[in-house]
């Protein structure tokens, strides 16, 4: 089979190897589609080399079918449609003992810290499988993981019907947060620099703001009749957006930090103090977020076709990264069944 391997900054190589032997407690998944996300781009740029051991098969957004079942595994059968919640925790750290296993202090993020989905046959522990309904298309199901991120973020921000929500950054996660928040009954505006993304977001029915042409504080103040937004989600990863976020929310409003900021950022703590703001982090997801994400995709609440810019064979994985890096795509899927090999 073919595997896509990160081998060093901005380098992806396609390797051929046999599937790993299946161990007790594991299931072999025939991966149908794998998505590439912002975290994968961080890996591609070499920003996570302290965690990723090369050559590394990366990828943690996926869908597929069970191809084989290891010893001791029950409750699954060959042919079941599945995705993977790519988190393994130790169960012993203070975070786990407090009930927050998804942010275990020794977390193994599968596809980053251990081999991931950019391979045709992927052996995974059975306890991180999540069942998919047969009614959900497998290309759409490859979006379950990023939708689960958005579900977790919106839940963390306690978004409620009637809230005014501002999303800073209109990439895939930003659009998904906007979509999930709107589904919860919120009024949503997205701040985005890129003209192409703004056009695509507007077609989805959202208020869209170009911060270079409009004063975003004035715009949000007018939009909210002088109050300010209830919740702002910082999804862009830009220092300027993090600094601006506290100016956009109301008294006792909430700023949720979603983006991975590679270095410390300035934050307007005077505003945090003056308006008694909440500043929250939101990272990954819990199993209930995965289950809700599957429901939203299955009922058509997520505009999957509008988000998937292209589907490429594994042999063109480097090209997929190049398009994402250049801002030419919203979400690119890798079709693992298009490599021309069966094993």
N, C-alpha and C positions, 0 to 999 in steps of 0.2 A: 504494500500500500504506500501511498505518498503522504508525507507529512510536511507541513510548513514550519520552518524553524527560524527563530530569531537567533542570529549568530554574532551580533554586535551592532553598534549604533548605525541605524538606517540600513541594515542588511537583513534580508529574508532569503533563505535558501530552501529549495524543495529537495527533500531526501526521500529515498526509498528504503523501507524496512518492513519486516514481518511484524504482525501484531504481537504485543506482549502476551506471555502466558497468563491465563485467567486464574486468579487466586480465589480461595474460599472467601465468601462475603462480598465478592465483586460481581458486577454485571458487565458484559461487553455490549456497548452501544454502537450501532452503526450510525454514525453521525450523518444527518441529512444536510443541515445548513449550520454554519457558524457565523456569527456577526463579529465585526471589528468595531471597537469602541475607543473612547478617549483614553482610557487606561492603557489599552494596547498601543495607542500612539505614544504615550509616555514611555512604554517599554521600547518601542521602535526608535525613539529619539535617544535612548541610552540613559534616561533619567532614573531607571529602576535597576540598574546593573548590580547594585548592592544586594538585591533580592533574587534576581533572575540568573540562574546558572545556564550558560550557553554550552552547546546548542539547546534551545528551549522550544518545545512545542507549546505555544501559548493558545489563548482563546478560551473564553468562559461564557459566551452567549451562544446557545446552541439548541438544536432540536434533533431528534432521531428516533430510531426504533431499537428495541432490544434484539440483539443477534444471538446471545448465548448467556447462560446463567451459571454462576459458580456455585460451589458446594455451600450448603447452609443458608442459601437465599430462598426466602418464601415470599409469596404475595405478588410475584411478577411472572410474566410468561413471555416467551419469544414472540416478537411482533408488536408488543405493547409500544405505544408512542410515549416518549418521555422527554423531559428536559432535566437539567442538573442544577441544583442550587449549590454553587461551587465554593462552599465554606466547610472547613473542618476545624473544630475547636477542641481544646484539651480537656475541658470540663473541670479543671482544677484551679485556674487562675482566679484572682479576685473578681474580674469581670464576669466570668462564667458563674461563679458562686453567687453573684448578685442577680443572676438571671438574664445577663446580656451576652449570651454565648456568641451572637453574631459579630460582636466586636471583642472577641477573646483577645487577651494580651499576647497570645502565642498563635494567632490565627494562621491557618494554612489556607490561603486564597488559591483555590485550584485554577490552573491556567496561568498563574503568576508564580506562586511558590512551588508548584508541582505541575506535572504535565497536563496540558489542556486539550481543547476540542479540535484543533486544526489538524486532525488525522481522521482517516476513514473509520477505523475501529478504535474505540476508546474504552479502556477498562476503568470503571469507576466503582467506588464503594456503593453498595445498594442503598445505604441509608441517606445518600444525598440525591437520589432520584426523586423526581416529582412527576406524577402521572399527567398526561395530556389527554383531553377528549379527542376521539376520532374526528369530531366535527371541525377541529381547528387545523387549518392548513399548516404544514410543517414549515413553510417559509415564514409565515406569520408567527409561528410558535418560537422561532429563533429570536423574537423580540421579547420573550417573557422576562428574561433577566433585566434588561433596561427598564421595562415597564414596572417591574418589581422595585427597582431603585426609585422610580417616580412615586409609586404607591407609598413606599416607606417615607419619602421626603414629605409628601403631602400630609401623611398621618402624623409625622413628627411636628410639622408646623401647625397641626390642629385646624386645618382649613375647614370652614363651615359654609353652608349655603348663605349667599348674600355677601360674603367677604370680598374685598378688593385685594387682588393678588397681583404682584409685579414679579415677573421672572426676568432676571438679568442674564441674558445669554440665550440665543435661539438655536443652539445645536440640538442633537437628538434628545438628550436628557431634558433640556429646557423645554422643548416642545412637548415631551411626554408629561413633565410636571404640569405644564399649562393645560394639557388635555385632561389629566386626572383631576386637577383642581376644578376645571370647568364642569366635569362630570359630577363633582361633589356639590355643584351649585354656585361656585364662586364666579365673580367677574374677573377676567384675566387680561392683563396687558403684558406684552413681551418687548423687552428692550434688546435690540440687536443691531450691530454695526454693518453686517454684510447685506448688501442690497438683494442678492439672490435669495438669501435665507428669509429676509423680510417679506419678499414677494410670496414665497412658499407658505410662510406662516399666515400671512393675510388671507390666502386662499382657504385656510382652515378655519377662518372666521374669528381670529383673534385681533384685538387691538395691538398694533405694532408701532413702536417708536424708534426713530433713528436719533440716537443721543447727540450726534454731531450737528443736527439741524434744529432740534428742539431742546429747550431746557427741561430735563426730565423731572426735576423737582416741581417746576411750575406746572408741567403737564399733569403729573400725578395729583398735585394739589387741586387743580381744576377738576380732574376726573373724579375725585373723591369728595367734592364739595367742601374742600378746605381741611379735611381731617387727616389725610395721608392714608397709605395702604395699610391694610390689616397685617399682611405678611409679604415680605420680599424674599425671594429665593435667589441667592448668588450662585450662578451656575457657570459663569464665563471663565473663572479663574484669573481674571484681570485685576490688578491692584486698584485701578480707577473704579471698577464696579464695586469692589469691597468697600472702598472709602465712601462711595455714593449711597450704598444700601441703607445706611442708618438715617440718611436724610429723607428717605422715601416713605418711611412708615409712621404710623400714628402714635399718639400717646399709648404706652403699653403695647405697642405693636411688636412684631416678631421678625427677626432676620434669621433665615436658615442658610447656613453655609454648606453647599453641596459640592462645589468644585474642589478639585485637588489643587491647593496652592503650593507650589514647590518651595516657597520661602515665606518668611514672616511678612505680613502686610500691615500698613497703617489702618487703624480703625478709629472712627470718631467717637471716643469714649465720653466726651462731653455730652454728645447727643444721647448716648446710651443712658447716662446718668439723668439728663434733664427730662427725658421722656419716659424713663423707667422701661427701657426696651429689654426684650429678651433676645439674646444672641445664642443660637443653637447650632450644633454640628449635626449633620445627618450622613451616616455612612452605611453602605450596603443595604441589608434587608433581613427580615425574618421569614420563616416559612409561610406565615399567614399572608405576607406581602406577595410571595410567589403565587399562592393560591388565588388571591384577588386579581393579580395581573393576568392569570390564565382566564379568569371569568371575564375580565374587561376585553381581552382580545377575542374570546369566543363569541361574545355578544356584539362585536363590531364597534365597541366604543373607542377603540384605538385606530387611527387612520394608517394602518400598516402599509398599504400599497403606496400611500403618499410619502411615507418615511423611507421606504426601501428604494434607494436610488439605482442600484444595479445588483446583479447576482453574477459572480465570477467563478470560474473553476479554480481549484486549489493552485494550479500552475500559474495563475495570475494574481496570487496573493500580494506580491510586491507592488503590482499596479494598483490594487485596491488601497494599499497603504498610501501610495503616492497621491491618489485622488483625494483621500481624506485629508492628508497633510496639506494639500493645496486648496482645501475648502470647496472642492468640486462635487462633493456628495454629502448627503445627510447620513445615510446608513448603507453600508455595503455588506452583502452576505457572500460567504464562500460556499459554493455548492460542492460538498465533499463527494457526491456521487458522480461528479462530472470529470473525474480524473482518468476514466477509461480503464480502471483496474477493479478487480473484485476482491482482492486480498493482498 
